[in-house]
Amino acid sequence: MKQMSEQSETVTVRRLPDGPVQSARIQSREGPQIFLSLLGEAASQEFPSGALLEIQSADSIYLGAVLRRQESGLLVAVEHALQRAALAEIEEAWRSPQAG
């Protein structure tokens, strides 16, 4: 898994498959787990244990599941980390006409 970006980074989080986008801040990380502090209205949203999440930072997209909730914070097990630069290369390859 790619090293996750900086601690204390502001990110967006949403419950999959179609939850609203909410703001959060990465408070700490250890291995494939990160602890998010939910900001503003996100703190009152439902994120029960086991809920699937998408976390977006400036350079990556993380997919994972809530391990537990503590007040306005979430401990998340990150299952997949996708670099935006790599995704852009794949999108470009799909859009480019094939040489032939």
Secondary structure, DSSP 8 states (H G I E B T S, - for coil): ------TT-EEEEEETTT---EEEEEEEEETTEEEEEE-GGGGGS---TT-EEEEE-SSEEEEEEEEEEETTEEEEEEEEEEEHHHHHHHHHHHHS----
